[in-house]
């Protein structure tokens, strides 16, 4: 009864709002690109980047190594043997000498590689490596909290990419700017209707936004918060800092407020996105889609139970929006047994405890889709986006505190994700750069997908080897790769920004969420 009344009020409000918007929006919609906007996910960066002529043949993590962890450099060259030195950059003194270990020929880049281990050096400082036949490495550090600034930067990247929101100098420094993309968007089938859908995070440099992507990013951030909440403070220097709510949740709420605007108040369906006509500069609403509505449902439900202790009224509003989305799916698409439907059902079950959702969850976990896309994929390609969604739902089911949770299904899930982790570790062991994607060493997006899985497993069973594999991937991202490029903002002597801005991990909205996930695990010890 109550819900009917609310939806009547909303319908009336919606009708009222629409009558006021029949003219073309007064304010022109300007889609300017700024340096800090997330780069397009659609334009694939070229791998044949130009590398500066003078690159050392010693590959290190150009930020550095945490104290108490394994430390290793990779040397390139056919005649590299003997010993190498680690030199204190300030005093010029050699602090450690060790043997170079031959690792043989790497056909992928037509190069001979060797390893230099210096784990024994565990004193904070700034260093470089030197070897007679190879020369010197770039500088790097050893320290306790070296990766904390990266975690902060990756989290703040969402604040700096807030759309339709003014960034003040106080919080954004030289990235300060006026609110952007504040004009209204037109309906695809009737340009006389327009809607205020400002807000959310940029996804590319033009202002296009995909609802499914935005909701999935929010879901990744929420799982990271749920597993590694100690990594997230209320002091990351965003406008909401100091409000007693972890800043990551404030940021997700900012994203969710935009998602709410993308839900059709009458039907509960969620518009698939906002696309821009490059010629006219007009923004268009895309029709509601099943995938966007399901992902919306999942993340709204998830946020509702995680946010309940901070703002009960807003949490309830989110759950109500999730419920409307769920009913839209049921009415328009029936029981569609795909991964996003499963994820939505899992989160609705966790948020409400209702048996009807649990029945869908267990049916999916016993079905063909789950078997084929998840259980049987070992040894194949790196997990694709659909597997990630299954993982989001499956892990959430594992975390559900309810007597009705099926223990047998939970142990099946555990078994499968452990096999994933073993597979990723095994691939990393045989790779000369110690990363999971053997044949495509520079496909960072596949590596990040693997690290998302491994970070989740490492939370469940914290394991020395998994921790080391995750750190080796951070070393790879920060310069211990064949091109000696750092793909992380403000890190490294050869930074991706000097080569191709699209290569930056933090410039890609979904990849940045996975990086944040990794870093939240590393900085909290799992
Ligand atoms: Zn904008």
Boltz pocket constraint, residues with backbone or C-beta under 6 A from the ligand:
constraints:
  - pocket:
      binder: B
      contacts: [[A, 162], [A, 163], [A, 164], [A, 180], [A, 181], [A, 202], [A, 207]]
      max_distance: 6.0
